[in-house]
């Protein structure tokens, strides 16, 4: 699993997801890390990135204020970014 690939204890995570259920699920899975930040829009996700400099970002592709791909293009110095294509 993810924890076997890298030490997540000292990692900061950002979860950019506008639906509560998948955001809560990812946060629940990440119970081990010390820092998990959440945002529901590209604008707030960018602000979280600038303020907290997370190591890993879980980024939804389709967000209320545009494509998560736009956020991914702005964030280039990140160790790992996962983009979710989850649909209701």
C-alpha positions as CSV (number, residue, x, y, z in Angstrom):
1,X,0.0,0.0,0.0
2,X,0.9,3.7,0.1
3,X,2.5,3.4,3.5
4,X,4.9,0.7,2.3
5,X,6.1,2.9,-0.6
6,X,7.0,5.9,1.5
7,X,6.9,7.0,5.1
8,X,3.6,9.0,5.4
9,X,4.0,9.8,9.1
10,X,5.8,13.1,8.3
11,X,4.0,13.9,5.1
12,X,1.5,16.7,4.6
13,X,-1.4,15.9,2.3
14,X,-3.9,18.1,0.4
15,X,-7.2,16.7,-0.6
16,X,-9.0,18.9,-3.3
17,X,-12.4,17.3,-3.6
18,X,-15.8,19.0,-3.8
19,X,-17.9,16.0,-2.7
20,X,-17.9,15.1,1.0
21,X,-18.0,11.3,0.7
22,X,-14.7,10.8,-1.3
23,X,-13.0,13.6,0.6
24,X,-13.9,12.0,3.9
25,X,-12.8,8.5,2.7
26,X,-9.4,9.8,1.6
27,X,-9.0,11.6,4.9
28,X,-10.0,8.5,6.8
29,X,-7.4,6.4,4.9
30,X,-4.8,9.0,5.8
31,X,-5.3,8.8,9.5
32,X,-1.6,8.2,10.0
33,X,-0.1,11.4,8.6
34,X,0.2,14.4,10.9
35,X,-1.2,16.9,8.4
36,X,-4.2,16.6,6.1
37,X,-5.6,19.7,4.5
38,X,-8.9,19.8,2.5
39,X,-10.3,22.2,-0.1
40,X,-13.3,22.0,-2.4
41,X,-12.3,24.4,-5.2
42,X,-9.2,25.1,-7.4
43,X,-8.9,28.5,-5.8
44,X,-8.9,27.1,-2.3
45,X,-6.6,24.2,-3.3
46,X,-4.1,26.6,-4.7
47,X,-4.2,28.6,-1.5
48,X,-3.7,25.5,0.6
49,X,-0.7,24.5,-1.5
50,X,0.9,27.9,-1.1
51,X,0.3,28.0,2.7
52,X,1.1,24.4,3.6
53,X,3.4,23.1,0.8
54,X,2.0,19.5,1.0
55,X,4.1,16.5,-0.1
56,X,1.2,14.7,-1.8
57,X,-2.0,16.1,-3.3
58,X,-5.2,14.1,-4.1
59,X,-6.8,16.3,-6.7
60,X,-10.3,15.8,-8.2
61,X,-10.4,16.4,-12.0
62,X,-13.8,18.1,-12.2
63,X,-14.2,20.9,-9.6
64,X,-16.9,23.6,-9.3
65,X,-14.5,26.3,-10.5
66,X,-12.9,24.4,-13.4
67,X,-10.7,21.4,-14.2
68,X,-8.4,20.0,-11.6
69,X,-5.9,19.8,-14.4
70,X,-5.6,23.6,-14.2
71,X,-4.5,23.2,-10.6
72,X,-2.1,20.4,-11.5
73,X,-0.4,22.7,-14.2
74,X,0.1,25.4,-11.6
75,X,1.6,23.1,-9.1
76,X,4.8,21.7,-10.5
77,X,7.1,21.1,-7.5
78,X,5.3,18.3,-5.9
79,X,6.4,14.8,-5.1
80,X,3.2,13.1,-6.0
81,X,-0.2,14.2,-7.3
82,X,-3.1,11.8,-7.8
83,X,-6.0,12.9,-9.9
84,X,-9.4,11.4,-9.2
85,X,-12.0,10.9,-12.0
86,X,-14.7,9.8,-9.5
87,X,-18.2,10.6,-10.7
88,X,-21.6,10.4,-9.0
